[in-house]
Each structure stands twice: as structure tokens, then as C-alpha cells.
Amino acid sequence: MQTTNHLLLVRPANFARASETVADNSFQQVVSNESFTAIGRRAVEEFDHFTDLLRRAGVTVHVIEDTPAPVKPDAVFPNNWFSTHEDGTLITYPTFWPQRRMERRDDIIDYLSDNFVVDRKLDLSVWEDQELYLESTGCLLLDRKARIAYACLSQRCSLEAVHQWCELMDYQPITFHGYDLRGEVIYHTNVMMAIGTYDVLVCLDAVRDPAEKSKLTESIVLSGKRIVGLSLEQVDQFAGNALEAQTPQGPVWIMSSAAFHSLSDEQRDALLEPTGMRIVHADLSTIEHYGGGSARCMLAEVFLNKP
């Protein structure tokens, strides 16, 4: 299945405190005049409101508390270090920034193993020794039905790592280079692209190479999904950082309020066209501003079966 009802989130303890990732994330702002305490408090308030909204929408939410030590400024974005799959596979990933490697927690793996069926564990973090990086579903946009892995290449997403992953998981790789409104390399694929059951939100303008753009477009069309095109300006508002999830009341698109308000009426109507589809959104402005990620980055999908 393309989507799941189970989403895991990590409630931050030291949000944005001396995060080194600002060096290659043009969406992330350096903390200046405000105290880390005030920023952290607002981030937790946004997180709690977001999780409450998801629960009320019918999503099954698994909240894990971040540990105060070691300090993990980006722990609120767990989708960058593990992924799960319907065949019972749980994968941990190699991350570019050493600071982020501390987010890989055995207790979270144990939680998943205790509450779901895990038949196979793949630890790809060893690729860091070869300077190969692949930050999970931040880098890999998976069309799970068509078994296509879309990947925007960057220093966090190594071409060789993408191809090795696809061999391990029996996916077809579609790789490309993406650039944001400022001409900076897009650090994660899920900033510019989101794959749902029927639609793909994607900023084709971010792909400058005509051959790469053509290959990306053709792959989406042949997969049977409809393209909902985004502008570079909308990518800046995290419109591409969305996720479709299942609920007992029907599917929902999840995004931030900034993303939602950046969409045109036509784009929203396109996402809502399947009967029963809803859009839920929350104010994540602090997390977006100082973390450089938004709603989708905060959501780690759990595709494992229950015992």
C-alpha cells in the first residue's frame, strides 16, 4: 500500500540547539536573537498541537519522547534515519551530519519490534564508513505500488547508495538534481515532492536538466498518478513537504498551514478530488523556520503489520 494509518513522531527535547545541518539546508535559519529555551518551548507547543490534530483526524499516532542527552537538535525529524516496509523490513540509514547519527535509538527500534512484526533488520548506517549517505524517506520518495524510488541527489543522498538500496529492496531508481528558489541544491527529495495514492505533488521547475525532468515526468505519468505541479515559491513554503495517510474516515493529506495557504484553489481541489479525501494542516512555523523541515519530515511511517 502507498499509505499507512500508523505514524511515529519524536517530541523534541532540544529543538534547534546548535544544529550543524544549517550549513546545507537553505530552508533552515540560524538562531539569532531568541533564546533556545523560547524556541524550544514554541516547537513543543506546535508539536503537541500537531499530534492532537492528527489524532482527531483519525491517524494512529505513536509519540516517542526525545532524550535530553545527548543533545539532538533535529530529533523531531525521525523520518531521516529509519524506514519500515510491508514485508516486515526495518531499515536504519547513514546520515551525512555526524550530529544526526545520535538520533538512531535502539529503544525506538525495540518499540517497533515489540508492537509490530519485524522480520528483517537492515543496518545501512555502516555505509557512513564509505562516505555513502542516504537519509531514509527524506531522500527516497517511494512509489510503493509501482516500486519506484525517486531521489534528488545531494551530499545527503549519494547516487551509489540509492542504487544499492534499490537492489536490496527491488525498486527502480529515478534520480535527478534539484535546486531551490535561491539556486541552492535541494537537500532532501521530500521538500519538493510528495507521493499519494492518486497524486504526486512535485516541483518540476526545480529540475533544471531537461533529460532528468523528462524522465521524472514520464515515470510519474506512466505510474498512473496525476501531477499536481508546484512552483519554487510554493516549495519555499513547504508545499512539497506533505504526506498522505489513512484513517478510518478516509485518506488525508497532512501538511503545514504555510504549505496549505500557499496552494491555489485549483491545487487544493485536485488533492481533494478523490471522494472522501481531506487536508489537515497545522501551524509549524517555528519548526519550519529553525528546523528547515515541515510536516512530512516529522512523520515516520510505520508499514509493519501488527502481531
N, C-alpha and C positions, 0 to 999 in steps of 0.2 A: 504493500500500500504506500501511497505517496505521503500520507499524513498520519498522525497519531493523536490520541487523546491525552497521553502522558507526557508532561513537560517537567524537566528538572531545572530548578533555579538555585543560585547561591546568594544568600543575603549578605551583603558586603560588610566587612568589619573595618577595613582601612581603605576605603574607596579613594582612588587617585592620589594616594600619598606617595610622592616621589616616583611616579610611574616613568619608566625609561622608554616606554613604547611611543611617547610623543614624538620621538625622533623620526619615525617613518609613517606616522598616522596624521595626515593633514586635516582630518576631521576633529582631532583632539587638541584642546587648548591647554597651555601651560597655566598652572595655578599661580595667581599673582597676588591680588590684594586680599582675597578672602582666606580665612583660616581653614586648614584641613578639617578641623572639627565641624565647622559650619557646613562645609561642602559635604562631608560625610553624613551629617545628620539629614540634610536635604535628600541625598541619594537614597538613604534608608527609607525616608518617607515616600519617595517616588516608588521605590521597590515594593513597599508594603501595599501601596495603593494599586500598583500594577498587578500583584499577585491576587489581591482581593477581587479586582476586576475580572481576572481570568477565571477564578473560581465561580463567580456569579454568572459568567458566560457559559459555564458547564465544563471547563477544562479541568482535568485532574492534574493538580499541581503538587510537585514534590519539592519542598523548600529545605535546603541544607544550609546551616549556619556556617559562615566563613570562620576560620580560626584566627584569633588575633595575632598569633605568631606562628610562622614567620609572616611578615607583612606582605600581603598580596594585593597590590593596588587594583588589579584587573580581574579579581576573582569573580566579580559579578557577571563575567562573560564565559561561562563554563563550556559553551559550545565549541571552544577553540582547542580543547585538549582531549576530548573523548567523543566517540560516536557509538551508536548501537544499531543493530540490524535485525531484521525479522528472522534470520536463520539462527539467531542466538549468539551472534558475534558481538563482542565488545572490544573496541579498539582505542588505545591511547596513542597520542601523537607527539611528534617532535615539534617544538616551538622555537622560533627564531630568537626571541629575547630570553636570556637566562632567568630573569626575574619571573617570567611566566611559568617556568618549569616547576616552580614550587606549588602551583595550583593543582598539579596532579596529586590526588589524595587517595590513599588506599582505602580510607573509610568510606569514601563515596563509591568506589568500586565494590566494596563489601556491601554497601546499602543496595546497590543494584543487583548484586548476586543473591542477596538474602530475599529480595522482594520480586525478582523476576528470574526467568530461566536463562542462564548464561552458559552456553555450550562450548564457546571458544573465546579465548582472550588473545588478542594480538597486541604486543607492545612494540610499537614502531618508534618509540622515543629513542631507541638505540641509533636511529638514523642521524641523530644530532652529532654523533662521533664522526660522521662522514660529511657534515655540514649540509645535510639534506633536511629541508623543513617543509612541513605540511600541517597547517593548523586546522585540522578537522573540517567541520562543516562551515567554518569561516572561509576556507579556501575551496572546499569541494561542494558545489551546488549539485545535488543528486536528483536526477530524474529516476526514481526508484523503479518505476514501472518499465520504462524504456531502457534502464540500466546504462544511463549516460552520466558521466561526471564532467561538469563544466568547471573550469578553473582559470581564474585570472592570475597570471604569473607575476610574482613579486619576490622579494627576498624572504618573505614568509611562506612562499608557495613555489617549491622547486619543481622544475619540469620532470626531472628523473623520478622524484618522489611521487608525483601524480601518476606517472606511467607504472611504477612499481605497485602502487596502491590498486590501480585498475586491474593489473594482472592478478593480484591477490583476491580481489573481490568480484572479478568478472564484469567489469564495467568498460564502456568505451570512453576514452578521454577526448574532450573537446577543450583545447587550451587556446588562450588569447592574451593580449596585453590590453590593459585598461588604464585610462587617465582621467582624472577628475577635472573640475572646472578650472583649477589653478595649474593644470598641466602636470600634476604630481601623479606618480604611479598609485593606482588604487590598491590599497594594502590587503584587502580581503574581497573575494568574489561576492560575498553576501551583502556588500554595501551597494552594489549596482545591479543585483539580480535576485529574484525570489521565484521559486517554482511551486505552483499549486497543482491541484488536481486538473484544472481546466486551463489555467492561465499562467503565463510567465511575465512577471514584471521585470523589465530589462532596459538598461540604457545603452542602446546600440551606438549612440554618439560617443560613448567613452572608448569604443574600439576604433582606433584610427586606421589600422591596416585593413584595406579593402578585402583582401583574401580571408583574413580572420573574421571580419564582420559577416561576410557572405557565408562562411562555414557555420558560424554561430547561428545566424538567422535560419539557414537551411535545416540545421539539426533540430531547432525548436519546432519549425513548421512540420517537418516530417514526423516528429514525435506525436503530432496531433493536438498540440497545445496552441492556444492563441497568444499572440504577443500583445502585451499592454506596454507600449513604449514610454519610457521616462526620459526627461531632459536632464542635463547635467545639473541644472539648478535644483531639480527635484531630488537628485541623488544627494546633493548637499543638505537637504532636509530629511535625509534617511528614508526616502520613499522606497528605495530598493531593499531596505533592511526590514523586511516583513516576513511573516510566516503564516501559513495556513495550518490550522489544527482541527481535529474532530471534537465534537461534543454530542451529547445525547439529543440536543435540539437541532443538530445540523452543523455543517462546517463553518468556521470563522477565519477571517483574515485578521491577524494581530499585527499592530504597528504602533508607533508613537503618534501623539497628537500632531507633532510637527509634520510628520510624514502624511498623515491623513489630510491635514489642511492644505498641503502642497498639491494634492491631487485635484485634477479638474473634475467637474461633474461627470463628464464622459468616462473618465478613467474609473471613477468610483462605480458608475453604473455597469461598466464592463466587469468589474470584480464581483458585483452583486447579481449578475445576470443568472447564474445557476440558481434554481429555486432553493430557498432556504439559506443561502449564503448571507453571512453578516460580517461587518467590520467592527472590531473593538479596538479602541485606542486609548492611550493614557499619556499624561504629561511626563516625559522622561528628559526634560531639558537639561537638568544638572548632569545626569548620567551621559547624555549625548555630548554636552559641552566639554566636560572634563575627562570623560572616558573614551570619546571618539567612537562609540558604538551605540546601538539603539536596541529596539525591542527584540529583533531576531537574535542578536548577539547574546542576549540574556537567557535565551531559551535553548536548552539541550533536550533534543527529542529522545524519547525512550520508545524504541520499536520492539523491545523484547517482550516475549509472552509472559503472562502471569503463570505461576506454578499450577 
